[in-house]
């Protein structure tokens, strides 16, 4: 099983359709929210295992119709997660968030609420880890557009201040720059932590995978080289 290939447009539509279906929980993500969520995980100070964040994607624990369905959807998510990691590692200057668009008065406008909400949900999985950036002076500028469109406080500010809302296109264009700035800010931290010895027990290749798929680790997450 390969997790290295980016999703095709058809596979993105397939995953989006599943996430928006009745098969997932009420709090399940859509594809743009998932992209923001996985981007936050990709640049975060800590590497979180899929077993910790996959249930958030589905909106809670899943009652899969079949093992084939579980494998398929989990594989699509992990492939997209790895694609973001590879993109940020190899071609960071060309990074673009995956956004919905809408037509309004003959003009196409990007919708960033879902992406920003997903990013904030990714941060929420490790609030203490993200705190140094949130409390840093430069962190305010990096996070401002994301918190503006991804939190209730931000939405209230947009509704109350038309001048801020009028800068929508500016905030859309800034998302990629914000991600790259945070990536650079966290890089020394990630490098330092990668040298720290972990005391957690190692998962054996023949043990059940901790992601909850029911498959052996070597046949699931243990077969890919980037997320672990």
WOZIPE-V569932 format. One record per backbone hydrogen bond with DSSP energy under -0.5 kcal/mol. NH is the residue of the N-H (numbers start at 1). CO is the residue of the C=O. E is the energy in kcal/mol with one decimal. If there is no record, write none. Layout:
nh->NH co->CO e->E
nh->NH co->CO e->E
This chain:
nh->12 co->8 e->-2.4
nh->13 co->9 e->-2.2
nh->14 co->10 e->-2.2
nh->15 co->11 e->-2.6
nh->16 co->12 e->-2.6
nh->17 co->13 e->-2.6
nh->18 co->14 e->-2.0
nh->19 co->15 e->-2.7
nh->20 co->16 e->-1.9
nh->21 co->18 e->-1.3
nh->24 co->21 e->-1.1
nh->25 co->58 e->-2.5
nh->28 co->25 e->-1.8
nh->29 co->57 e->-2.0
nh->34 co->30 e->-2.5
nh->35 co->31 e->-1.8
nh->36 co->32 e->-2.0
nh->37 co->33 e->-2.6
nh->38 co->34 e->-3.0
nh->39 co->35 e->-1.8
nh->40 co->36 e->-2.1
nh->41 co->37 e->-1.9
nh->42 co->38 e->-2.0
nh->43 co->39 e->-1.6
nh->44 co->40 e->-0.9
nh->48 co->46 e->-0.7
nh->52 co->49 e->-1.9
nh->53 co->49 e->-1.0
nh->54 co->50 e->-3.1
nh->56 co->53 e->-0.5
nh->57 co->53 e->-1.3
nh->58 co->54 e->-1.7
nh->59 co->55 e->-0.8
nh->60 co->55 e->-3.0
nh->64 co->62 e->-0.7
nh->70 co->66 e->-1.9
nh->71 co->67 e->-2.7
nh->72 co->68 e->-2.4
nh->73 co->69 e->-2.5
nh->74 co->70 e->-2.2
nh->75 co->71 e->-2.4
nh->76 co->72 e->-2.1
nh->77 co->73 e->-2.1
nh->78 co->74 e->-2.6
nh->79 co->75 e->-2.6
nh->80 co->76 e->-2.0
nh->81 co->77 e->-2.5
nh->82 co->78 e->-2.4
nh->83 co->79 e->-2.2
nh->84 co->80 e->-2.0
nh->85 co->81 e->-1.9
nh->86 co->82 e->-2.8
nh->87 co->83 e->-2.5
nh->88 co->84 e->-2.6
nh->89 co->85 e->-1.7
nh->90 co->86 e->-3.1
nh->91 co->86 e->-0.5
nh->91 co->87 e->-2.3
nh->94 co->91 e->-1.7
nh->95 co->92 e->-1.7
nh->99 co->97 e->-0.8
nh->100 co->111 e->-0.8
nh->102 co->109 e->-2.3
nh->104 co->107 e->-2.8
nh->107 co->104 e->-1.2
nh->109 co->102 e->-3.0
nh->109 co->107 e->-0.5
nh->111 co->100 e->-3.0
nh->112 co->110 e->-0.6
nh->116 co->112 e->-2.6
nh->117 co->113 e->-2.6
nh->118 co->114 e->-2.5
nh->119 co->115 e->-2.2
nh->120 co->116 e->-2.4
nh->121 co->117 e->-2.1
nh->122 co->118 e->-1.9
nh->123 co->119 e->-2.1
nh->124 co->120 e->-2.0
nh->125 co->121 e->-0.7
nh->125 co->122 e->-0.9
nh->126 co->123 e->-1.9
nh->127 co->124 e->-0.7
nh->130 co->126 e->-1.9
nh->131 co->127 e->-1.1
nh->132 co->128 e->-0.5
nh->133 co->130 e->-0.7
nh->134 co->130 e->-2.0
nh->135 co->131 e->-2.2
nh->136 co->132 e->-0.8
nh->140 co->136 e->-0.9
nh->140 co->137 e->-0.7
nh->141 co->137 e->-0.6
nh->142 co->138 e->-1.6
nh->143 co->139 e->-2.4
nh->144 co->140 e->-1.4
nh->145 co->141 e->-0.5
nh->147 co->143 e->-2.9
nh->148 co->144 e->-2.3
nh->149 co->145 e->-1.8
nh->150 co->146 e->-1.5
nh->151 co->147 e->-0.8
nh->154 co->147 e->-0.5
nh->155 co->151 e->-2.3
nh->156 co->152 e->-2.1
nh->157 co->153 e->-1.7
nh->158 co->154 e->-2.2
nh->159 co->155 e->-2.2
nh->160 co->156 e->-2.0
nh->161 co->157 e->-1.5
nh->164 co->161 e->-0.7
nh->165 co->161 e->-1.9
nh->166 co->162 e->-2.0
nh->167 co->164 e->-1.6
nh->168 co->165 e->-1.2
nh->171 co->167 e->-1.9
nh->172 co->168 e->-2.4
nh->173 co->169 e->-2.2
nh->174 co->170 e->-1.1
nh->175 co->171 e->-0.7
nh->175 co->172 e->-1.0
nh->178 co->174 e->-2.5
nh->179 co->175 e->-2.3
nh->180 co->176 e->-2.2
nh->181 co->177 e->-2.2
nh->182 co->178 e->-2.2
nh->183 co->179 e->-2.6
nh->184 co->180 e->-2.2
nh->185 co->181 e->-1.9
nh->186 co->182 e->-2.5
nh->187 co->183 e->-1.1
nh->188 co->184 e->-0.6
nh->190 co->186 e->-2.6
nh->191 co->187 e->-2.5
nh->192 co->188 e->-2.2
nh->193 co->189 e->-2.4
nh->194 co->190 e->-1.6
nh->195 co->192 e->-1.1
nh->196 co->193 e->-1.2
nh->207 co->204 e->-1.5
nh->209 co->215 e->-3.0
nh->212 co->209 e->-1.6
nh->217 co->207 e->-3.4
nh->218 co->205 e->-2.3
nh->219 co->216 e->-1.2
nh->220 co->216 e->-0.5
nh->220 co->217 e->-1.1
nh->222 co->217 e->-2.2
nh->223 co->220 e->-1.9
nh->224 co->221 e->-1.4
